[in-house]
Amino acid sequence: MKTWALRAAGWLAMFVGISLMTRIFYTLVDWFPVVRDLVNIGLKAFAFCVATSLSLLTISVGWLFYRPLWALLLGLLSVVPIVIAKSRVPPKKQQ
């Protein structure tokens, strides 16, 4: 239980750190109330996805030698948000 508490604390620290780093974008649009709220939601979602992916990747690297199948599963799970984001980007138009 202690290791899972440490993993959760690591995820929380990563989430807070990424949120604080992206806070500059929130400050830039602070003048526009509607845009400010939308940017805030987007930045929190971004911080959540990146913190979750990086935490799962870190945990999978730690488990690589002891539980390789779980490590592979967690490594693949950490790539899911990136794959989803890439699939939603519209293709570039050919000129």
Summary of the structure (lengths in Angstrom):
residues: 95
radius of gyration: 16.9
end to end distance: 56.6
largest distance: 56.6
contacts: 223
relative contact order: 0.10
helix: 81%
strand: 0%
